[in-house]
Amino acid sequence: MIGLADELTSRFAAIVGADKQRESFWLEARARNLLDVAKPGYDTFAEAINMLERALVLSPDNRVAQATHSAAIARYAQLALSNRDLKLSRLLAQRLPASPDRNKLLAQII
């Protein structure tokens, strides 16, 4: 009977894992759709980034969500910078992974 319990636990874990991965991909796709509008605003970026962060909690290996997350933060920081919202732009830029693009963005923020 112990073998059966282990088997059921293993199958349940696989089902839960698949559900999390499916939801992660759905959230990532939904966030990308939000960001595809011509000129997303602050609310759109915030909502999309929140979705991508939830997607990454559900499936940390979701590479598309990782890349989209970084790109969304960079675009949001650029929008804030163009609106002269320096505090927000700096906070967002600091969330980006270390890279020459991050350094360039931070250098633009006076």
C-alpha positions as CSV (number, residue, x, y, z in Angstrom):
1,M,0.0,0.0,0.0
2,I,2.9,2.4,0.6
3,G,3.9,2.0,-3.0
4,L,0.4,3.0,-4.2
5,A,0.4,6.0,-2.0
6,D,3.8,7.1,-3.4
7,E,2.5,6.6,-6.9
8,L,-0.6,8.6,-6.3
9,T,1.4,11.4,-4.7
10,S,3.8,11.4,-7.6
11,R,1.0,11.6,-10.2
12,F,-0.8,14.3,-8.3
13,A,2.5,16.4,-8.1
14,A,2.9,15.9,-11.9
15,I,-0.7,17.1,-12.5
16,V,-0.2,20.2,-10.3
17,G,3.1,20.9,-12.0
18,A,1.5,20.8,-15.4
19,D,-1.3,23.1,-14.3
20,K,1.2,25.6,-12.9
21,Q,3.2,25.5,-16.2
22,R,0.0,25.9,-18.3
23,E,-1.1,28.9,-16.2
24,S,2.4,30.4,-16.4
25,F,2.4,30.2,-20.2
26,W,-1.2,31.7,-20.3
27,L,-0.2,34.6,-18.0
28,E,2.9,35.3,-20.1
29,A,0.9,35.3,-23.4
30,R,-1.7,37.6,-21.9
31,A,1.0,40.0,-20.7
32,R,2.6,40.0,-24.2
33,N,-0.9,40.8,-25.7
34,L,-1.2,43.7,-23.2
35,L,2.2,45.1,-24.2
36,D,1.4,44.9,-27.9
37,V,-0.8,47.9,-27.9
38,A,0.6,50.9,-29.7
39,K,1.5,53.0,-26.7
40,P,1.1,51.1,-23.4
41,G,0.7,53.4,-20.4
42,Y,1.8,53.1,-16.7
43,D,-1.2,50.9,-15.8
44,T,-0.7,48.6,-18.7
45,F,3.0,48.1,-17.9
46,A,2.2,47.5,-14.2
47,E,-0.5,44.9,-15.0
48,A,1.7,43.1,-17.5
49,I,4.7,43.0,-15.2
50,N,2.5,41.7,-12.4
51,M,1.3,38.9,-14.7
52,L,4.8,38.1,-15.7
53,E,6.0,37.9,-12.1
54,R,3.1,35.6,-11.3
55,A,4.1,33.5,-14.3
56,L,7.6,33.2,-13.1
57,V,6.5,32.2,-9.6
58,L,4.5,29.4,-11.2
59,S,7.2,28.3,-13.6
60,P,10.6,29.8,-12.9
61,D,12.0,28.1,-16.1
62,N,9.6,30.0,-18.4
63,R,12.3,31.7,-20.5
64,V,9.9,33.7,-22.6
65,A,8.3,35.1,-19.4
66,Q,11.8,36.0,-18.2
67,A,12.8,37.8,-21.3
68,T,9.4,39.5,-21.6
69,H,9.6,40.6,-18.0
70,S,13.0,42.3,-18.5
71,A,11.9,43.9,-21.7
72,A,8.7,45.2,-20.1
73,I,10.6,46.7,-17.2
74,A,13.0,48.4,-19.6
75,R,10.2,49.8,-21.7
76,Y,8.4,51.0,-18.6
77,A,11.6,52.7,-17.3
78,Q,12.0,54.4,-20.7
79,L,8.4,55.7,-20.6
80,A,8.9,57.0,-17.1
81,L,12.1,58.7,-18.2
82,S,10.4,60.3,-21.2
83,N,7.7,61.6,-18.8
84,R,10.5,63.0,-16.5
85,D,9.4,60.6,-13.8
86,L,13.0,60.1,-12.7
87,K,12.3,58.3,-9.4
88,L,10.1,55.6,-11.1
89,S,12.5,55.3,-14.0
90,R,15.5,54.7,-11.6
91,L,13.5,52.2,-9.5
92,L,12.6,50.2,-12.6
93,A,16.1,50.4,-14.1
94,Q,17.5,49.0,-10.8
95,R,15.3,46.0,-11.1
96,L,16.9,45.0,-14.5
97,P,19.6,42.4,-14.6
98,A,23.1,43.8,-14.8
99,S,23.9,44.6,-18.4
100,P,25.3,47.4,-20.6
101,D,21.7,48.3,-21.5
102,R,20.8,48.7,-17.8
103,N,23.9,50.8,-17.2
104,K,23.1,53.0,-20.2
105,L,19.5,53.5,-18.9
106,L,20.8,54.4,-15.4
107,A,23.3,56.9,-16.9
108,Q,20.4,58.7,-18.7
109,I,18.6,59.2,-15.4
110,I,20.1,62.3,-13.8
